[in-house]
Amino acid sequence: MSFIRLKGKTKLMHFRKTDTTAASSLRDGSLVGITDSGNLTYLANDSTDRVIGVCRLRVTATDTSFTGAPFVPVEVPVDNAVEWIVDTDSDGGALDSDVGRYCSIDTAQASDSESTRVDISDTAQRTFMITRVISGTRVVGSIAKSAFAPLRDAGADTATGAIA
């Protein structure tokens, strides 16, 4: 399973994918961001990139143009607290006590989830906040590290803690 919107307003935006590195492979339903060089990329568990939204097209690393679709569609949260249903990583183990916990996105590799799950035990990058536990392997929550957050909320994501 991937990120599926449960509640809240989103819209579809399109972003260009120009990079052909392995990191530019995208899975439908995975969290994506934009790199310093302007390339759409998945979010890894150690990624400091801010989330743009949820990719809505499967794209391989070598795809740089698409017949009739030169841009990749991304479902972008319009509201700050859009809720998403998402699976946990293979460790699973979501508990009611995890409600309110911030966690990272699961390791993004072609053989793994490519940013389609959350890793409850990894809190290094506080990308997702759990708002409800459905089962040990499925939770509901909101994207906590959005690229569209007001600047006053983005300060802690910079090296100096200040926005110029």
N, CA and C of each residue as an Amber inpcrd file, in Angstrom:
protein
   492
   0.8360000  -1.1830000   0.0000000   0.0000000   0.0000000   0.0000000
   0.8710000   1.2320000   0.0000000   0.3320000   2.2750000  -0.4510000
   1.0480000   3.5400000  -0.5150000   0.2670000   4.6050000   0.2460000
   0.6810000   5.8340000   0.1510000  -0.0230000   6.9270000   0.8030000
  -1.3550000   7.1480000   0.0930000  -2.4580000   7.0070000   0.8440000
  -3.8050000   7.1870000   0.3060000  -4.5020000   8.2450000   1.1500000
  -4.9990000   9.2930000   0.4950000  -5.6570000  10.3680000   1.2190000
  -6.9360000   9.8650000   1.8730000  -7.0920000  10.1960000   3.1550000
  -8.2850000   9.8260000   3.9070000  -9.2060000  11.0380000   4.0620000
  -8.6480000  12.1530000   4.5500000  -9.4130000  13.3790000   4.7730000
  -8.5470000  14.5790000   4.4470000  -9.1920000  15.6380000   4.0120000
  -8.4830000  16.8860000   3.7560000  -8.4150000  17.1970000   2.2810000
  -8.0890000  18.4330000   2.0020000  -8.0780000  18.9260000   0.6250000
  -6.6800000  18.8030000   0.0060000  -6.6460000  18.2600000  -1.1880000
  -5.3970000  18.1740000  -1.9560000  -5.6690000  18.6750000  -3.3710000
  -4.6150000  18.8810000  -4.1190000  -4.7530000  19.2080000  -5.5330000
  -3.6170000  18.5380000  -6.2880000  -3.8140000  18.3700000  -7.5800000
  -2.8010000  17.7470000  -8.4200000  -1.9330000  18.8370000  -9.0430000
  -0.6230000  18.7390000  -8.8260000   0.3430000  19.6380000  -9.4590000
   1.2950000  18.7600000 -10.2580000   1.9420000  19.3320000 -11.2310000
   2.8510000  18.5630000 -12.0890000   4.2570000  19.1450000 -12.0020000
   5.2320000  18.2690000 -11.8310000   6.6310000  18.6680000 -11.7090000
   7.4660000  17.9090000 -12.7260000   8.4650000  18.5840000 -13.2500000
   9.3400000  17.9740000 -14.2490000  10.3080000  17.0100000 -13.5800000
  10.5320000  15.8790000 -14.2360000  11.5310000  14.9100000 -13.7930000
  12.6080000  14.8770000 -14.8530000  13.7850000  15.3650000 -14.5080000
  14.8600000  15.4390000 -15.4940000  16.0480000  14.5580000 -15.1500000
  16.1840000  14.2050000 -13.8840000  17.3310000  13.4120000 -13.4370000
  17.1760000  11.9510000 -13.8660000  18.2930000  11.2980000 -14.1990000
  18.2520000   9.8750000 -14.5750000  19.0330000   8.9960000 -13.6060000
  19.2900000   9.4940000 -12.3990000  19.9880000   8.6760000 -11.4030000
  19.0130000   7.6910000 -10.7660000  19.5510000   6.7100000 -10.0830000
  18.7090000   5.7060000  -9.4280000  17.7450000   6.3540000  -8.4410000
  18.1700000   7.4590000  -7.8290000  17.3320000   8.1450000  -6.8500000
  16.1160000   8.8160000  -7.4800000  16.0580000   8.8670000  -8.7950000
  14.9250000   9.5380000  -9.4370000  13.8390000   8.5630000  -9.8870000
  13.9620000   7.3000000  -9.4910000  12.8920000   6.3330000  -9.7420000
  11.7790000   6.6350000  -8.7460000  10.5420000   6.7430000  -9.2350000
   9.4180000   7.1120000  -8.3770000   8.3140000   6.0760000  -8.4790000
   7.6810000   5.8010000  -7.3720000   6.5880000   4.8370000  -7.3440000
   5.2770000   5.5860000  -7.1040000   4.2330000   5.1660000  -7.7820000
   2.9100000   5.7400000  -7.5620000   2.5470000   5.5470000  -6.0960000
   2.2310000   6.6370000  -5.4050000   1.8720000   6.5560000  -3.9900000
   3.0070000   6.8340000  -3.0340000   4.1810000   7.2290000  -3.5490000
   5.3110000   7.5020000  -2.6560000   5.4440000   8.9970000  -2.3820000
   6.0120000   9.3300000  -1.2210000   6.2690000  10.7310000  -0.9010000
   7.4270000  11.2330000  -1.7410000   7.2890000  12.4440000  -2.2720000
   8.3370000  13.0140000  -3.1100000   8.6690000  14.4370000  -2.6720000
   9.8690000  14.8470000  -3.0330000  10.3410000  16.2020000  -2.7870000
  11.1020000  16.6810000  -4.0070000  11.6960000  17.8480000  -3.9010000
  12.5120000  18.3920000  -4.9920000  13.9030000  18.6490000  -4.4460000
  14.9150000  18.1770000  -5.1750000  16.3100000  18.3540000  -4.7520000
  16.7770000  19.7820000  -5.0180000  17.9990000  20.0890000  -4.5570000
  18.5920000  21.4130000  -4.7780000  18.6730000  21.7570000  -6.2620000
  18.8570000  20.7400000  -7.0930000  18.9900000  20.9780000  -8.5290000
  17.6420000  20.9520000  -9.2560000  16.5540000  20.8940000  -8.5070000
  15.2330000  20.9720000  -9.1120000  14.6740000  19.6590000  -9.6250000
  15.2740000  18.5400000  -9.2330000  14.7890000  17.2310000  -9.6680000
  13.7950000  16.6530000  -8.6730000  12.7140000  16.1070000  -9.1870000
  11.7460000  15.4080000  -8.3590000  12.4130000  14.1280000  -7.8570000
  12.2970000  13.8430000  -6.5500000  12.9670000  12.6900000  -5.9760000
  12.1190000  12.0780000  -4.8670000  12.3240000  10.7900000  -4.5860000
  11.6270000  10.1750000  -3.4600000  12.2530000  10.6680000  -2.1580000
  11.5700000  10.4490000  -1.0570000  12.0690000  10.8460000   0.2490000
  12.6160000   9.6290000   0.9640000  13.8810000   9.6480000   1.2880000
  14.5050000   8.5520000   2.0280000  14.3360000   8.7880000   3.5210000
  14.6240000   7.7670000   4.3240000  14.4660000   7.8960000   5.7680000
  15.4170000   8.9270000   6.3600000  16.5360000   9.1960000   5.6910000
  17.4880000  10.1810000   6.1950000  17.4400000  11.4820000   5.4040000
  16.4340000  11.6390000   4.5650000  16.3280000  12.8050000   3.7090000
  15.9530000  14.0580000   4.4880000  16.6680000  15.1380000   4.2400000
  16.3170000  16.4170000   4.8490000  15.4400000  17.2390000   3.9040000
  15.1540000  16.7060000   2.7110000  14.2690000  17.4030000   1.7770000
  12.8710000  17.4920000   2.3760000  12.1810000  18.5780000   2.0580000
  10.8130000  18.7630000   2.5300000   9.8580000  18.1200000   1.5250000
   8.7360000  17.6170000   2.0120000   7.7860000  16.8800000   1.1890000
   6.9710000  17.8280000   0.3080000   6.9220000  17.5180000  -1.0030000
   6.0490000  18.2360000  -1.9290000   4.6650000  17.6090000  -1.8780000
   4.6170000  16.2830000  -1.9300000   3.3410000  15.5750000  -1.9170000
   3.5290000  14.1050000  -2.2370000   2.4800000  13.5020000  -2.7960000
   2.4710000  12.0710000  -3.0960000   2.4710000  11.8800000  -4.6100000
   3.4770000  11.1720000  -5.1100000   3.6020000  10.9130000  -6.5440000
   2.4070000  10.0860000  -7.0160000   1.8740000  10.4280000  -8.1680000
   0.7260000   9.6920000  -8.7030000   1.0050000   9.0790000 -10.0660000
   2.2820000   8.7030000 -10.3060000   2.6700000   8.0310000 -11.5410000
   3.9230000   7.2190000 -11.2870000   3.9850000   6.0040000 -11.7740000
   5.1950000   5.1760000 -11.6630000   6.1880000   5.6720000 -12.7050000
   7.3940000   5.9980000 -12.2690000   8.4200000   6.5370000 -13.1570000
   9.7290000   5.7980000 -12.8990000  10.3870000   5.3410000 -13.9620000
  11.6950000   4.7010000 -13.7960000  12.7920000   5.7520000 -13.8670000
  13.9710000   5.3870000 -13.4200000  15.0810000   6.3330000 -13.3930000
  15.4260000   6.8800000 -14.7720000  15.2710000   6.0740000 -15.8070000
  15.6630000   6.5270000 -17.1470000  14.5710000   7.3190000 -17.8590000
  13.3760000   7.3900000 -17.2880000  12.3100000   8.1780000 -17.9080000
  12.5730000   9.6670000 -17.7080000  12.7390000  10.3850000 -18.7900000
  12.8890000  11.8380000 -18.6870000  11.8230000  12.5650000 -19.4880000
  11.0910000  11.8480000 -20.3010000   9.9510000  12.4510000 -20.9740000
   8.9090000  11.3630000 -21.1840000   7.6820000  11.7590000 -21.2070000
   6.5940000  10.8170000 -21.3160000   5.7020000  11.2250000 -22.4640000
   5.2590000  10.2910000 -23.2550000   4.3550000  10.5830000 -24.3520000
   3.0840000  11.1840000 -23.7870000   2.8220000  12.4070000 -24.1300000
   1.6130000  13.0800000 -23.6750000   1.6480000  13.5420000 -22.2270000
   2.7180000  13.2950000 -21.5070000   2.7970000  13.7220000 -20.1020000
   4.2310000  14.0760000 -19.7290000   4.6970000  15.2760000 -20.1140000
   6.0870000  15.6450000 -19.8050000   6.3380000  15.9640000 -18.3370000
   5.2990000  16.0330000 -17.5390000   5.4370000  16.3150000 -16.1150000
   4.8660000  15.1600000 -15.2930000   5.3900000  14.9840000 -14.0920000
   4.9280000  13.9290000 -13.1930000   3.8350000  14.5110000 -12.2880000
   2.6560000  13.8820000 -12.2290000   1.5970000  14.3820000 -11.3470000
   1.9000000  14.0540000  -9.8860000   1.7090000  15.0630000  -9.0350000
   1.9400000  14.9180000  -7.6000000   0.7070000  15.4420000  -6.8710000
   0.1520000  14.6210000  -5.9640000  -0.9820000  15.0500000  -5.1500000
  -0.4290000  15.8640000  -3.9800000  -0.7280000  17.1540000  -3.9850000
  -0.1640000  18.0930000  -3.0240000  -1.2190000  18.4600000  -1.9800000
  -0.8900000  18.3460000  -0.6880000  -1.8420000  18.7440000   0.3460000
  -2.0800000  20.2570000   0.3030000  -3.3350000  20.6510000   0.2980000
  -3.6830000  22.0670000   0.3560000  -3.8600000  22.4720000   1.8180000
  -4.4990000  21.6210000   2.6070000  -4.6490000  21.8540000   4.0450000
  -3.3960000  21.3570000   4.7630000  -3.0870000  21.9560000   5.9060000
  -1.9090000  21.5380000   6.6710000  -2.0580000  20.1590000   7.2860000
  -3.2700000  19.7510000   7.6170000  -3.4600000  18.4980000   8.3360000
  -4.2170000  17.4580000   7.5110000  -3.8940000  17.3500000   6.2400000
  -4.4940000  16.2910000   5.4220000  -4.0840000  14.9560000   6.0450000
  -5.0490000  14.0510000   6.2060000  -4.7450000  12.7470000   6.7950000
  -4.5810000  11.7060000   5.6960000  -3.5610000  10.8680000   5.8580000
  -3.2280000   9.8190000   4.9000000  -3.2420000   8.4750000   5.6140000
  -3.7380000   7.4480000   4.9460000  -3.6100000   6.0770000   5.4350000
  -2.3300000   5.5320000   4.8240000  -1.4990000   4.9120000   5.6380000
  -0.2170000   4.4030000   5.1380000   0.2050000   3.1820000   5.9520000
   0.8860000   2.2770000   5.2940000   1.4300000   1.0950000   5.9660000
   2.7060000   1.4640000   6.7020000   3.0150000   0.6820000   7.7260000
   4.2940000   0.8240000   8.4160000   5.3180000  -0.0460000   7.6940000
   6.5740000   0.1110000   8.0390000   7.6190000  -0.7070000   7.4200000
   7.4400000  -2.1740000   7.8260000   8.3150000  -3.0180000   7.3460000
   8.1810000  -4.4570000   7.5750000   8.2850000  -4.8360000   9.0490000
   8.8380000  -3.9500000   9.8870000   8.8910000  -4.2160000  11.3200000
   7.4980000  -4.1310000  11.9430000   6.6500000  -3.2840000  11.3430000
   5.2790000  -3.1220000  11.8380000   5.2550000  -2.7110000  13.2910000
   4.3090000  -3.2120000  14.0250000   4.2680000  -2.9960000  15.4580000
   3.6860000  -1.6750000  15.9110000   2.8040000  -1.0410000  15.1320000
   2.1900000   0.2060000  15.5640000   1.2910000  -0.0540000  16.7700000
   1.4240000   0.7880000  17.7760000   0.6400000   0.6680000  19.0100000
  -0.1670000   1.9420000  19.2300000  -1.2070000   1.8550000  20.0340000
  -1.9960000   3.0520000  20.3550000  -1.1150000   4.1430000  20.9540000
  -0.0740000   3.7680000  21.6490000   0.8290000   4.7530000  22.2650000
   1.6500000   5.5150000  21.2240000   1.6080000   5.0910000  19.9460000
   2.3350000   5.7990000  18.8830000   1.5700000   7.0130000  18.3610000
   0.3280000   7.1840000  18.7630000  -0.4420000   8.3550000  18.3400000
   0.2660000   9.6050000  18.8660000   0.5120000  10.5580000  17.9720000
   1.2550000  11.7690000  18.3150000   2.7420000  11.6650000  18.0460000
   3.2220000  10.4850000  17.7030000   4.6430000  10.2650000  17.4210000
   4.9900000  10.7750000  16.0280000   6.1330000  11.4070000  15.9290000
   6.6920000  11.7940000  14.6350000   7.6370000  10.6930000  14.1890000
   7.6220000  10.3410000  12.9250000   8.5100000   9.2880000  12.4480000
   9.0320000   9.6080000  11.0520000   9.9730000   8.7910000  10.6090000
  10.5930000   8.9550000   9.2960000   9.8630000   8.1330000   8.2470000
  10.2420000   8.3510000   7.0240000   9.7340000   7.5710000   5.9080000
  10.6140000   6.3380000   5.7850000  10.0380000   5.2170000   5.3860000
  10.7940000   3.9770000   5.2730000  11.8890000   4.1120000   4.2170000
  12.9910000   3.4050000   4.4220000  14.1290000   3.4350000   3.5120000
  13.6780000   3.2990000   2.0650000  14.1460000   4.1850000   1.2320000
  13.6910000   4.2080000  -0.1590000  14.7170000   3.5710000  -1.0800000
  14.4500000   2.3490000  -1.4890000  15.2860000   1.6290000  -2.4360000
  14.3760000   0.8600000  -3.3650000  14.8540000   0.5780000  -4.5570000
  14.0200000  -0.1200000  -5.5380000  13.4750000  -1.4300000  -4.9950000
  14.2640000  -2.1130000  -4.1620000  13.8120000  -3.4000000  -3.6290000
  12.9700000  -3.2450000  -2.3640000  12.8290000  -2.0020000  -1.9040000
  12.0840000  -1.7700000  -0.6710000  10.8240000  -0.9820000  -0.9950000
  10.4510000  -0.0740000  -0.1650000   9.1600000   0.5880000  -0.3020000
   9.1940000   1.8440000  -1.1660000  10.3680000   2.3720000  -1.4750000
  10.4900000   3.6250000  -2.2250000   9.5700000   4.7040000  -1.6560000
   9.6450000   4.9240000  -0.3730000   8.9180000   5.9960000   0.3100000
   7.4100000   5.8190000   0.3200000   6.9410000   4.5860000   0.3170000
   5.5000000   4.3510000   0.3560000   5.0200000   3.9410000   1.7400000
   5.9280000   3.8550000   2.7180000   5.5740000   3.4490000   4.0770000
   6.2730000   4.3440000   5.0920000   5.8300000   4.2800000   6.3380000
   6.5070000   5.0100000   7.4070000   7.2700000   4.0260000   8.2840000
   8.3140000   4.5280000   8.9270000   9.1300000   3.7120000   9.8230000
   8.9500000   4.2580000  11.2320000   8.0760000   3.6290000  11.9950000
   7.7270000   4.1110000  13.3320000   8.9350000   4.1500000  14.2590000
   9.8620000   3.2270000  14.0990000  11.0180000   3.1750000  14.9980000
  12.1080000   4.1730000  14.6330000  11.9870000   4.8660000  13.5000000
  12.9890000   5.8380000  13.0580000  12.4220000   7.2410000  13.2180000
  13.0110000   8.0080000  14.1170000  12.5230000   9.3630000  14.3600000
  13.5620000  10.4260000  14.0160000  14.6170000  10.0500000  13.2720000
  15.6860000  10.9900000  12.9330000  15.1600000  12.1630000  12.1110000
  14.3420000  11.8700000  11.1110000  13.7010000  12.9210000  10.3130000
  12.2070000  12.8690000  10.6080000  11.7100000  13.8870000  11.2590000
  10.3140000  13.9100000  11.7130000   9.4080000  14.3310000  10.5560000
   9.1830000  13.4230000   9.6200000   8.4730000  13.7190000   8.3900000
   6.9740000  13.4800000   8.4930000   6.5430000  12.5530000   9.3190000
   5.1430000  12.1280000   9.3760000   4.6950000  12.0290000  10.8290000
   3.4920000  12.5490000  11.1290000   2.9580000  12.4580000  12.4800000
   1.7550000  11.5130000  12.4930000   1.8000000  10.5190000  13.3630000
   0.7300000   9.5280000  13.4680000  -0.4290000  10.1160000  14.2770000
  -1.6370000  10.0620000  13.6960000  -2.8170000  10.5780000  14.3880000
  -3.7730000   9.4710000  14.8290000  -3.6170000   8.2800000  14.2520000
  -4.4760000   7.1550000  14.6200000  -3.8120000   5.8550000  14.1900000
  -3.9870000   4.8160000  14.9510000  -3.4740000   3.4860000  14.6010000
  -4.6610000   2.6250000  14.1800000  -4.6120000   2.1040000  12.9570000
  -5.6600000   1.2160000  12.4620000  -5.3520000  -0.2210000  12.8590000
  -4.0820000  -0.6050000  12.6760000  -3.6220000  -1.9410000  13.0510000
  -2.1210000  -1.8610000  13.2920000  -1.5160000  -2.9790000  13.6070000
  -0.0740000  -2.9990000  13.8290000   0.7330000  -2.6290000  12.6050000
   0.1320000  -2.7460000  11.4230000   0.8600000  -2.4700000  10.1830000
   0.2670000  -1.3230000   9.3700000  -0.7340000  -0.6300000   9.9130000
  -1.3580000   0.4620000   9.1580000  -1.7380000   1.6030000  10.1090000
  -1.3640000   2.8300000   9.7270000  -1.6500000   3.9990000  10.5570000
  -2.2710000   5.1090000   9.7100000  -2.7880000   6.1050000  10.4000000
  -3.2960000   7.3300000   9.7820000  -2.4470000   8.4600000  10.3400000
  -2.1320000   9.4410000   9.4840000  -1.3480000  10.5660000   9.9680000
  -1.2410000  11.6770000   8.9500000  -0.4470000  12.6700000   9.2960000
  -0.2680000  13.8560000   8.4550000   1.2060000  14.0800000   8.1490000
   1.4580000  14.6870000   7.0000000   2.8210000  15.0630000   6.6120000
   3.2340000  16.2340000   7.4930000   4.3180000  16.0640000   8.2220000
   4.7540000  17.0780000   9.1780000   5.8360000  17.9900000   8.6280000
   6.4740000  17.6010000   7.5390000   7.5880000  18.3850000   7.0040000
   7.2890000  18.7630000   5.5510000   6.3030000  19.6350000   5.3770000
   5.8570000  20.0160000   4.0410000   6.6890000  21.1560000   3.4720000
   6.9210000  21.1090000   2.1800000   7.6260000  22.1930000   1.4960000
   6.7980000  23.4620000   1.4860000   5.4970000  23.3360000   1.7240000
   4.6050000  24.4760000   1.6650000   4.2470000  25.0300000   3.0370000
   4.9590000  24.5990000   4.0710000   4.6990000  25.1020000   5.4190000
   5.0860000  26.5720000   5.4860000   4.3910000  27.3590000   6.3130000
   4.7790000  28.7660000   6.4810000   6.2250000  28.8570000   6.9350000
   6.9270000  29.8990000   6.5370000   8.3500000  30.0340000   6.8600000
   8.6330000  29.9770000   8.3520000   7.7430000  30.4960000   9.1750000
   8.0010000  30.4610000  10.6200000   8.1010000  29.0250000  11.1330000
   7.4490000  28.0790000  10.4450000   7.5060000  26.6750000  10.8500000
   8.7070000  25.9610000  10.2440000   9.3370000  26.5590000   9.2450000
  10.4240000  25.8990000   8.5410000  11.7830000  26.1740000   9.1760000
  11.8560000  27.0850000  10.1210000  13.1320000  27.5050000  10.6770000
  13.9740000  26.3800000  11.2440000  13.3760000  25.4210000  11.8970000
  14.1270000  24.3410000  12.5320000  14.7330000  23.3820000  11.5180000
  14.3280000  23.4760000  10.2420000  14.8690000  22.5840000   9.2470000
  16.1440000  23.0960000   8.6070000  16.5540000  24.2840000   8.9520000
  17.7730000  24.8470000   8.3700000  18.9490000  24.5780000   9.2990000
  20.1640000  24.7090000   8.7690000  21.3540000  24.4270000   9.5600000
  21.4950000  25.4190000  10.7220000  21.1110000  26.6710000  10.5060000
  21.2910000  27.6800000  11.5400000  20.0500000  27.8790000  12.3880000
  18.9250000  27.3450000  11.9280000  17.6820000  27.5390000  12.6620000
  17.0320000  28.8660000  12.3680000  17.6120000  29.6390000  11.4560000
  17.0540000  30.9450000  11.1120000  16.7650000  31.0050000   9.6080000
  15.7400000  31.7250000   9.2660000  15.3950000  31.9390000   7.8650000
  15.8580000  33.3280000   7.4620000  16.6230000  33.3930000   6.4020000
  17.1290000  34.7070000   5.9480000  16.0770000  35.4130000   5.1330000
